Amino acid sequence: MGLERAADGGQVIRIDVPVTVRAARVDEMRRLCELWGPKGIASRQRHLRRYFREQADGVQRGLVADFNGNPIGQLWVRLRHIDPAIEAGLPLVYVHTLVVMPEFRRLGVAEGLVRSASALATRRGCTHVSIGVDRPNEAARRLYAKWGFERYYESFDLRGDLVFMRREVFEAPAEMRLVTSQG
């Protein structure tokens, strides 16, 4: 921890705190829904209830970025029952529902979650990670491209208007450390 003078003359406290990635827990469903903001919580709860049932059945796994005992981000990893068009003949995991609290964006949390999913894929013998992105979300597609994901499939169906991107698994997961500033 350090104390510095800000450009405006105020004080800035720098705190180096680890962010850990752990399994999602059913008892934090409401908090996970709230990561998206206050609207649509009932709909998100329906989705998360299904995700947690599938987690119990080994179909997918929820990963949570935890900061000081609080979920600040989440990512779900589908391990089985993946659409053959998404698999495209490759042993892969499909990641989805990536969200990070606005206050923790641009600090490496999302990349840490994706790299943790990649490590999970490697442990399961998979060679690739795939992600679906809403077509209008150009910022997310640019971010995933920066991480080495490439577009390979597109669909417009009940899941939405999606662009699918994939990449080979990352070589090694990155340790997540977060630096926050308080003024």
GICOR-V216426 format. One record per residue. RES is the residue in one letter. SS is DSSP state (helix for helix, strand for strand, loop for the rest). OMEGA is omega as a letter, one per 40 degrees, with the letter a starting at -180 (* if undefined). D_FIRST is the distance of its C-alpha to the first C-alpha in Angstrom with 2 decimals. Layout:
BEGIN
<<RES:SS:OMEGA:D_FIRST> <RES:SS:OMEGA:D_FIRST>>
END
This chain:
BEGIN
<<M:loop:i:0.00> <G:strand:i:3.76> <L:strand:a:7.07> <E:strand:i:10.10> <R:strand:i:13.70> <A:loop:a:15.25> <A:loop:a:18.74> <D:loop:i:20.38> <G:loop:i:19.02> <G:loop:i:16.66> <Q:strand:i:12.96> <V:strand:i:10.47> <I:strand:i:7.10> <R:strand:a:5.42> <I:strand:i:4.68> <D:strand:a:6.22> <V:strand:i:8.99> <P:strand:i:12.42> <V:strand:a:15.47> <T:strand:i:18.55> <V:strand:a:22.13> <R:strand:i:24.70> <A:strand:i:28.24> <A:loop:a:29.06> <R:loop:a:30.50> <V:helix:a:33.49> <D:helix:i:32.05> <E:helix:a:29.41> <M:helix:a:32.06> <R:helix:a:31.76> <R:helix:i:28.00> <L:helix:i:28.68> <C:helix:a:31.44> <E:helix:i:29.29> <L:loop:i:26.99> <W:loop:a:29.87> <G:loop:a:30.12> <P:loop:a:32.65> <K:loop:i:35.87> <G:loop:a:37.77> <I:helix:a:36.12> <A:helix:i:39.52> <S:helix:i:40.28> <R:helix:i:36.93> <Q:helix:i:37.46> <R:helix:i:40.82> <H:helix:a:39.28> <L:helix:i:36.51> <R:helix:i:39.13> <R:helix:a:41.03> <Y:helix:a:37.98> <F:helix:i:37.22> <R:helix:i:40.92> <E:helix:i:40.79> <Q:helix:i:37.66> <A:helix:a:39.67> <D:loop:i:42.51> <G:loop:i:40.44> <V:loop:i:41.15> <Q:strand:a:37.59> <R:strand:i:34.07> <G:strand:i:31.28> <L:strand:a:27.73> <V:strand:i:24.80> <A:strand:a:21.25> <D:strand:i:19.34> <F:strand:i:15.95> <N:loop:i:15.13> <G:loop:a:18.92> <N:strand:i:20.06> <P:strand:i:22.10> <I:strand:i:20.83> <G:strand:i:23.42> <Q:strand:i:26.60> <L:strand:i:29.16> <W:strand:a:32.54> <V:strand:i:34.24> <R:strand:a:38.05> <L:loop:a:39.31> <R:loop:i:43.03> <H:loop:i:45.69> <I:loop:i:44.44> <D:loop:i:46.93> <P:helix:i:48.92> <A:helix:i:48.55> <I:helix:i:44.75> <E:helix:i:45.02> <A:loop:i:47.51> <G:loop:a:48.55> <L:loop:i:45.12> <P:loop:a:43.21> <L:strand:i:40.18> <V:strand:i:37.88> <Y:strand:i:37.70> <V:strand:a:34.38> <H:strand:i:34.47> <T:strand:i:32.91> <L:strand:i:29.57> <V:strand:i:27.53> <V:strand:i:23.88> <M:loop:a:22.75> <P:helix:a:22.83> <E:helix:a:19.25> <F:helix:i:18.14> <R:loop:i:20.78> <R:loop:i:20.38> <L:loop:i:17.20> <G:loop:a:19.24> <V:helix:a:19.85> <A:helix:i:23.63> <E:helix:i:23.92> <G:helix:i:22.15> <L:helix:a:24.71> <V:helix:i:27.56> <R:helix:i:26.61> <S:helix:i:26.53> <A:helix:i:29.96> <S:helix:i:31.09> <A:helix:i:30.18> <L:helix:i:32.18> <A:helix:a:35.02> <T:helix:i:35.06> <R:helix:i:35.31> <R:loop:i:38.24> <G:loop:i:39.99> <C:loop:a:39.48> <T:loop:a:39.25> <H:strand:i:38.12> <V:strand:i:35.91> <S:strand:i:37.47> <I:strand:i:36.21> <G:strand:a:38.28> <V:strand:i:37.28> <D:strand:a:39.12> <R:loop:a:41.17> <P:loop:a:40.00> <N:loop:a:36.30> <E:helix:a:36.27> <A:helix:i:32.51> <A:helix:i:31.97> <R:helix:i:34.72> <R:helix:i:33.17> <L:helix:a:29.81> <Y:helix:i:31.62> <A:helix:i:33.73> <K:helix:i:30.65> <W:loop:i:29.74> <G:loop:i:33.32> <F:loop:i:35.20> <E:strand:i:38.77> <R:strand:i:41.18> <Y:strand:a:44.08> <Y:strand:i:45.57> <E:strand:i:46.02> <S:strand:i:47.49> <F:strand:a:48.58> <D:strand:a:49.38> <L:loop:i:48.38> <R:loop:a:44.77> <G:strand:i:44.69> <D:strand:a:44.88> <L:strand:i:42.59> <V:strand:a:41.71> <F:strand:a:40.80> <M:strand:i:38.64> <R:strand:i:37.99> <R:strand:i:36.56> <E:strand:i:36.70> <V:loop:i:34.03> <F:loop:a:30.84> <E:loop:a:30.94> <A:loop:i:27.83> <P:loop:i:25.22> <A:loop:i:21.82> <E:loop:a:18.76> <M:loop:i:16.82> <R:strand:a:13.10> <L:strand:i:12.01> <V:strand:i:9.59> <T:strand:i:10.09> <S:strand:i:10.09> <Q:strand:a:11.21> <G:loop:*:13.49>>
END
